[in-house]
Structures are given as C-alpha cells and as structure tokens.
Amino acid sequence: MPANQTTATMSPELFKVLYANDWISPKQPTQEDLDTMGAIFKRHRPWFAEQTRTRKCHPAVVELLQTNPNDLLQYVKDWREMMLEWPHRSQEDPDKVAYTLSEDKGVRNLQTRTTLGKYLRRHMPDCPDHTLRDFVAKFVITQGTCHITTDMPEMVDIINNGPVSCMSGKHFSDRDETNHPYSVYQPKYGWGIAYRKCNGEYTSRALVHEMDGVKTFVRSFMRREHDHQYSQADNILEAWLTARGYEHCSEWAHGAKLSAIPTGEDETYIMPYLDGNHKRVTLCSCATHGEYFKISDDKEFEANSIDGELRMSEGVSCDCCGDRYHEEDLHTVEYYQESGACEYCLSNRYTYATGRQGNEYHTTDNVVYCETDDKYYVAEYAGDNEVYECDETGSFYHIDDLWTCVGSGYMYHDDITSHEIDNAYYHEDHLPDGWELNSDGELVDINATEEVETVEPTAVAV
C-alpha cells in the first residue's frame, strides 16, 4: 500500500512514532509529506483545521521546509512538530510569531506570541547564530525600515531620542550638533549612523564608519521595554548592515579621525565613550583638517569616559579589564567591590540580577532568565526566590507556574501535560509501574479494564 494511503488511516500518535524513526519518510519533506501530515492533523484536531483555514503559515517556516536538506532544514529537530504548532504572523504585531504551544491551548484557541528568532531557536538549537540571524532578517516587515544618515543634526537626534546608552539621555539632552559627544563623529571623516524607526520612534541604531573603502560597525543598540534597561544588540539591523558590505568589528579602525572640539577647560575636549576594545586616541594637527583626534596605539588619551569629555588625568583602573577611567565612571559589581567595572565591561559581561544580597550586577554566564516575571536571577540562588528550571524545556519559571512529577522529582511548566494517578501527578516519561499511554494518548492501568482520564493542567493564557 502506498505510504500516503497508509498514513491516512494512522492515529497521529503512531504516525509520529514512525516519523520519528524515519521509517516512512525522509527528513526532507516533500509536498506530499506536507499534505499528508496536514490532512492527518486536520482530521484528528478540529482546532488545527480552524487554524489552517483562518491563518497562513508563517512565510519563514514555509521557506524553511522547502530548502535543501543540507541547508537550514538540517538544523530543524522535527518539522512535524513545527507544522502542528502552525506558526503564523501575529495579528497584533506582524513581526512576531503566534503559535499553538500545546494541545490544551489549541482546544482553547490560545496562541503564544514571541519573536521569530526565539521561535526558530526552539526548533533549531544547533543552528549557528549568524545563520539564524540572517535568515530571520529576511522576514521582518513592519518594525521600521533600515536607513543610514550622515546628517549631523539627525545623528544627534537619534542618539538623544533612540535606544539608551551612556551617550544618550538626560546628561546630553540639551546638547546639539555643536557640542554633543557624538559631534566628533563628523561625516567628513566617514562617520554615519544606521537606524530603524517604527511609529515615529527610533527603535535601534549603530554607528558606522567607512575609510579607504572598508565599511565597519562595532555594535548596535536596540530599544528595551524600560528606559533604565541597557540596550541589547539588534540582530536585524546588524544583518542589514552585513548584507550591505559592513563588517562587524571588535574595534574601530586605527587611523579613523575624530573632530577635536575643546570644552573651554584646559586640556579638555568633547569626546564620547568609544565602543569596542580599543579606546586610545592621539591629538593630531595638519593644514587640511587643523586639530583632530586619530584612533591609534599611542596612549596619549583614553576615550573611555561616560561624561562626554576627555582630559589628561591619572584616574583609576577598571578591576575587570584594567583600563583607566575617572572614578565616577566605574560601577560596583559583584566581584569587584574596590574600584568597579567600566561601562564597556558592565554592558558586555554583566547582567542586573537578583542574588544572595539582593539586586546587583553579576556575570552574565551565572544568571538565568525567569519567563514568569521577566527578571534575571543568579543561578545559584534562583531557588531561594522560588525560581526553578522546567526539565523539558530548560526555561526557568516561578514555582507557581510549575508542577512536580512524583515519579522523577523533576519540575515541569504548566503547559506540559501531567497525568494524575491516585492524586499524584506524573510526566509521561516517568509513569509508575503498571501504567502506560495508549495509542490515543490516554492513561491506562494495564492491570485493570477501565481507562483513566488524562488531566490537562489549566494554563495561563499568554
């Protein structure tokens, strides 16, 4: 009997088992595979049929399932599971993905919303970051168009009214293109700003530079939900820049010029905090440009102050990287209580998290993110705050959103099905002896004749 006729009469559970072992279909799905799988899901799940009738599958997933098996599809763990979730563009925010996380949510018509990158990462955990980032960037349609400006007043406006960084905000809100720290990045020296704008707001930005035909950027900033939060990198803007020939570098090119603008105080100049690993600049002069600064190895000045000025002073060392700063430019963090960490180290190596002594900065590798309250916790002390890991997904939640499997002691999120036996809950992988799931996913006591109902925990709508 042809494979498509066989699968059309199978239960979805048996079909999933056979597919998981690649017994009836190769990993690369053909159109016939997709049609057959969809028909089975529709026949056994009315909610899935309604989803497919009213919403189009997300174009990124459609393209993903049609790529060469040696390309992106090789990173997908199970295309059938992805199809069952029926990911589609969110009606509230078309740049986000809405999908059905569980059978229970499908029946109740509840969809989970997340970014396209996070959604695909769930199904493609081993895909290289840059590969996934570039793929995702192709499908972002409404979160503002990317641009590059070399107009100095507009550049300053983007800094003052865009994503938060040490060179934006209240400190410099009264500055213009003549005295703002970013005024040293003159377009005549090859500087500009790439940005995205959505609904009248600058959502992300990145300083760019071109010299001798080489185009570079060091980092990007993306607006966070709360202004006090440090800006994250914007993968979309970075992918857009990369596609246009800009190289993502760890520091600015040596020899790049900056305007020399005196503040009026002795040996003090306007100077922003230079992003990247190299912050040394030299004061130069020539008949063509007059006075200017040049990024170089000569340690005449360190452009590492967040007060927007550069002056000759002894300063103190960052306990993390060793560079010297003004004392007021250092931040107290967990491990360095004497002097502190500089702005660069703080934003690239630390996360503000709840630990043993309350909220402070901790190394990013030692913190976990809690999905329940959108906060970070030090991994070692997460349990003290009743935050635990879901054994199946690896994500962390508050204990109120978790249940414990009696058979294993593991904790699972409420969206994951539990099976109740004698007033105790079990995960399907840790059922007690004498119990199993039948082909319809129902709990059965193999020593009895009656079937026991599987209990789906009530999940909170998202």
Residue pairs with C-beta under 8 A, 6 or more apart in sequence:
3 24
3 25
3 36
4 32
4 36
6 24
7 15
7 24
7 36
7 37
7 40
8 36
8 39
8 40
10 18
10 40
11 44
11 439
11 440
12 40
12 41
12 44
12 45
13 439
13 440
13 441
14 439
15 37
15 40
16 80
18 24
19 25
19 80
20 78
25 33
26 69
27 69
27 73
27 74
27 79
28 69
28 73
29 37
29 65
29 79
34 65
34 83
37 80
37 83
38 52
38 83
41 48
41 49
41 83
41 84
42 48
42 49
42 52
45 103
45 106
47 100
47 106
47 107
47 109
48 84
48 86
48 100
48 106
50 109
51 86
51 88
51 100
51 106
52 86
55 86
55 88
56 88
56 89
57 83
57 86
57 87
57 88
58 87
58 88
58 89
58 97
58 116
58 139
59 139
60 116
60 120
60 135
60 136
60 138
60 139
61 82
61 83
61 87
64 72
64 73
64 76
64 120
64 135
65 73
65 79
65 82
65 83
67 73
72 124
72 127
72 131
72 135
73 79
75 124
75 125
75 126
75 127
76 82
76 123
76 124
77 123
77 124
77 125
78 123
81 123
82 123
84 100
85 99
85 100
85 101
86 99
86 100
87 97
87 98
87 99
87 119
88 97
88 98
88 99
89 95
89 96
89 97
89 98
90 96
90 97
90 98
90 111
90 113
91 98
92 113
93 113
93 142
94 141
94 142
95 115
95 116
95 140
95 141
95 142
95 143
96 113
96 114
96 115
96 116
97 113
97 114
97 115
97 116
97 119
98 111
98 112
98 113
99 111
99 112
99 114
99 119
100 106
100 110
100 111
100 112
101 111
101 112
101 415
102 415
102 416
102 417
102 459
103 417
103 456
104 415
104 417
104 456
104 457
104 459
105 111
105 112
105 415
105 459
108 461
110 459
110 461
110 462
112 462
113 462
116 136
116 139
116 140
117 132
117 133
117 136
117 235
120 127
120 132
120 135
120 136
121 127
121 132
124 132
133 235
133 238
133 239
134 239
134 242
134 243
136 235
136 236
136 239
137 235
137 236
137 239
137 240
137 243
140 236
142 198
143 196
143 198
143 203
143 236
144 196
144 197
144 198
144 203
144 204
145 196
145 197
146 194
146 195
146 196
146 236
146 237
146 240
146 241
147 194
147 195
147 196
147 197
148 192
148 193
148 194
148 195
148 208
149 155
149 158
149 192
149 193
149 195
150 187
150 191
150 192
151 187
152 177
152 183
152 186
152 187
153 176
153 177
154 193
155 177
155 182
155 185
155 192
155 193
156 175
156 176
156 177
156 180
156 182
156 183
158 193
158 195
158 202
158 205
159 165
159 167
159 168
159 172
159 180
159 182
159 193
159 205
160 168
160 169
160 172
160 173
160 175
160 180
161 201
161 202
162 168
162 195
162 202
162 203
162 204
162 205
162 221
162 223
163 202
163 203
163 204
163 205
163 221
163 222
163 223
163 224
163 231
164 221
164 223
164 224
164 227
164 228
164 229
164 230
164 231
165 221
165 230
165 231
166 273
166 306
166 343
167 181
167 182
167 272
167 273
167 306
167 308
169 227
171 307
171 308
172 180
172 181
172 308
175 181
175 183
175 308
177 183
178 261
179 261
179 270
180 270
180 308
181 270
181 271
181 272
181 273
181 308
182 272
183 259
183 261
183 270
184 258
184 259
184 260
184 261
184 270
184 271
184 272
184 293
185 191
185 207
185 258
185 259
185 272
186 257
186 258
186 259
189 256
189 257
189 258
189 259
189 292
190 209
190 210
190 211
190 256
190 257
191 207
191 208
191 209
192 207
192 208
192 209
192 210
193 205
193 206
193 207
193 208
194 205
194 206
194 208
194 217
194 220
194 237
194 240
194 241
194 246
195 202
195 204
195 205
195 206
195 237
196 202
196 203
196 204
196 205
196 234
196 236
196 237
197 203
201 223
202 223
203 222
203 223
203 234
204 220
204 221
204 222
204 223
204 234
204 236
204 237
205 220
205 221
205 237
206 217
206 219
206 220
206 221
206 234
206 237
206 238
206 241
207 217
207 218
207 275
208 215
208 216
208 217
208 241
208 246
209 215
209 216
209 217
209 252
209 253
209 256
210 216
211 253
211 255
211 256
214 247
214 253
215 244
215 245
215 246
215 247
216 246
216 247
216 248
216 249
216 252
216 253
217 238
217 241
217 246
217 247
217 248
217 249
218 248
218 249
218 250
218 251
218 252
218 275
218 276
219 233
219 275
219 276
220 233
220 234
220 237
220 238
221 231
221 232
221 233
221 234
222 231
222 232
222 233
222 234
222 237
223 231
224 230
224 231
224 232
230 346
230 347
238 248
241 248
242 248
249 276
250 276
250 277
251 276
251 277
251 278
252 274
252 275
252 276
252 278
252 295
253 295
254 278
254 295
254 296
254 297
255 294
255 295
255 296
256 294
256 295
257 289
257 292
257 293
257 294
258 271
258 281
258 292
258 293
258 294
258 295
259 292
259 293
260 269
260 283
260 290
260 291
260 292
260 293
261 269
261 270
262 268
262 269
262 270
263 269
263 270
263 309
265 311
267 311
267 312
268 309
268 310
268 311
269 283
269 293
269 309
269 310
269 311
270 308
270 309
270 310
271 281
271 293
271 301
271 303
271 305
271 308
271 309
271 310
272 303
272 308
273 279
273 303
273 304
273 305
273 306
273 308
273 343
273 344
274 281
274 295
274 303
274 304
275 344
278 295
279 302
279 303
279 304
279 323
280 295
280 296
280 297
280 298
280 299
280 300
280 301
280 302
280 303
281 293
281 294
281 295
281 296
281 300
281 301
281 302
281 303
281 310
282 293
282 294
282 296
282 298
282 300
282 301
283 291
283 292
283 293
283 300
283 301
284 291
284 292
284 293
284 294
285 291
285 292
286 292
293 301
293 303
301 310
301 312
302 310
302 315
302 323
302 324
302 325
303 310
304 323
304 324
304 325
304 329
304 342
304 343
304 344
305 311
305 325
305 326
305 329
306 329
306 343
307 326
307 328
307 329
313 326
314 324
315 324
315 325
315 326
315 327
316 324
316 325
316 326
316 327
316 330
316 339
317 323
317 324
317 325
317 339
318 324
318 325
318 330
318 339
318 340
318 341
318 342
318 345
319 335
319 336
319 338
319 339
319 340
319 341
320 333
320 336
320 341
320 342
320 345
320 349
321 341
321 342
321 344
321 345
323 342
325 342
327 339
329 342
329 343
330 339
330 340
330 341
330 342
331 340
331 341
331 342
331 343
331 346
331 361
332 340
332 360
332 361
333 340
333 341
333 346
333 350
333 360
333 361
333 362
334 350
334 355
334 360
334 361
334 362
334 363
335 363
341 349
341 350
341 361
346 361
349 363
349 364
350 361
350 362
350 363
350 364
351 361
351 362
351 363
351 364
351 367
351 376
352 359
352 360
352 361
352 376
353 359
353 360
353 361
353 362
353 367
353 375
353 376
353 377
353 378
354 375
354 376
354 377
354 378
354 381
354 385
355 362
355 377
355 378
355 380
355 381
356 378
356 380
356 381
356 384
362 378
366 378
366 379
366 380
367 376
367 377
367 378
367 379
368 376
368 377
368 378
368 379
368 382
368 387
368 389
368 396
369 375
369 376
369 395
369 396
370 376
370 377
370 382
370 387
370 396
370 397
370 398
371 395
371 396
371 397
371 401
372 387
372 397
372 398
372 400
372 401
373 398
377 385
377 387
377 396
382 388
382 396
386 398
386 399
386 400
387 396
387 397
387 398
387 399
388 396
388 397
388 399
388 402
388 411
389 395
389 396
389 411
390 396
390 397
390 402
390 411
390 412
390 413
390 416
391 408
391 410
391 411
391 412
392 412
392 413
392 416
392 427
393 413
393 416
395 413
397 413
399 411
401 413
401 414
401 460
402 411
402 412
402 413
402 414
403 411
403 412
403 414
403 418
403 425
403 457
404 410
404 411
404 412
404 425
405 411
405 412
405 418
405 425
405 426
405 427
405 430
406 424
406 425
406 426
407 426
407 427
407 430
407 431
407 432
408 427
408 429
408 430
410 427
410 430
412 418
412 427
414 457
414 458
414 459
414 460
415 459
416 427
417 428
417 454
417 456
417 457
418 425
418 426
418 427
418 455
418 456
418 457
419 425
419 426
419 427
419 428
419 431
419 435
419 437
419 443
419 454
419 455
420 426
420 452
420 454
420 455
421 431
421 432
421 435
421 443
421 452
425 455
426 432
426 435
428 437
431 437
431 443
434 445
434 446
434 447
435 443
435 444
435 445
435 446
436 443
436 444
436 446
437 443
437 444
437 454
438 444
438 451
441 454
442 451
442 452
442 453
442 454
443 451
443 452
443 453
443 454
444 451
444 452
445 451
445 452
